[in-house]
């Protein structure tokens, strides 16, 4: 009976537990989570369709390589790919055709030393078909000679290959990484807006139903606020993990991402930035919610906050897709209001150096400390004032 | 000596230019039912909110067992706010358990107490309903259970009887009596003055943020004067004017209501009445709380 502040930790935990249970048991949580997973599945599926779209490949043959037309067609066919083979008048014309996109690949050179010219990258199936043809050629040549060491033969065959020249080489994973960055930014944007709004709506629900008066007769405002923020944050984290696990699973299953490590890394960064972003925005949302007493008025006070996050998402994604290393997106991704959406996107895209990530984390932590203090004060000052919308100045007094 | 549990000492509170409380002072003792009456806007609700700490006083002090009240003390108070409020989508049992736990009860103890109070207030059939599905009267019962679930050491109830049907009024009155007999001080405000008079050990009358009268109903009466009702059909108007120590409060057909000053002789009034003709009724009575309240309030108005 002597403790001055009876079990603050327990009180916060009780409040958080109620928030968590109420939200996780609600139908909207299950539906919302399911909807995002379906959306994500659609994205991944589209992605794998887009990247595997060239079922039909046109290959140009020039010089000695023209002899390969028939074996190339049949080998590719057994590998499940239709290859159109055209004869090209000369290497120069062929390169021009590749550059303009009329040809997917140009094959020149002697059958045992093929040279392939492509725009950015050689389709895997065509590559496999060509390699097997070359090896066959080498094998045939070796058989023509007598008294060869079998070991030597197999070494020669293994060494046989093709030389690929890309006219406009690109990072082969660039597209996938960018898509991953986009998806990460989208999921974070959604989570922050959704759970930030949930905090504000919870605050208003307590105000409009007046239950806050009963609560604050036994609980301090900061305990109520902390419990609500932690409880809803945990729900958001749970949802993020479900979505993330589904996303990584889908990506791995459909081979949409050649590097499963990248997806896991993006998920890790996503979780870290979700937590930073959520705690950055949660008290701001709560403070905004505490200014009004009716659900109808919530939208008005939330719009400016959601707008900031939306700008971070829209501007950020545009900059990211155009050029992930762009200085503007770099600077924005360091600033606390934008970092939670932009930085994980850049991390997923693989363009954020460690020092920038660290700097952004530190800035975000500092901003969280400042905003939690300010938001807590506004909340404590406004949460018991019902009726008209509370002015910020009055709440801070 | 009385065992004072809760003391409100010279509390002042202003809302901008409006003075809500101006030196509000009273105390409540263990095992006593204290009725808190006053006109709308007199400051009853503001006082209760300050006691519970949901509002801060500008000056003055609330004391719990002789020392300034703390949050830990306030958790031991059962509070029914003027503006009722519960989570609309929470189930009745869950809600009471939650509030019990917030007041420091263990989960099992909270569940047990919630079940008991649900039975006591007659809501067993609605135990698993959501609060918003209940009628307003039943929501009010849940709200009362919410104030009682954690076995509070004091009760502060703002208008607990408003919105209750007569059966529920009786149940609540019995509950409050029983709590008081268990040693719990109970403060409640009400406009149903007959109920307050019947139920309360002491009454405080509030006007303009001050306690203008405070004591047992008998003590409050002691300050007032005796009243006479005389029914003399043939008496001319003004028959009682000029009688020593007598003031005419009003007439109502053949009836005249008189106020006797201390020491005035009621028999001389009877003689004067008989002098006008037959007297069908002659009764002396003591003022009800309603009359005391009206006096206290109008006296202040006249003074103002």
Interface residues (C-beta under 8 A of the other chain):
Chain A: X1 X3 X4 X5 X6 X7 X11 X14 X15 X18 X22 X205 X206 X209 X210 X211 X212 X213 X214 X215 X216 X217 X218 X219 X220 X384 X386
Chain B: X49 X52 X53 X54 X55 X70 X71 X72 X74 X75 X77 X79 X81 X83 X84 X85 X86 X87 X88 X89 X90 X98 X99 X101 X102 X103 X104 X146
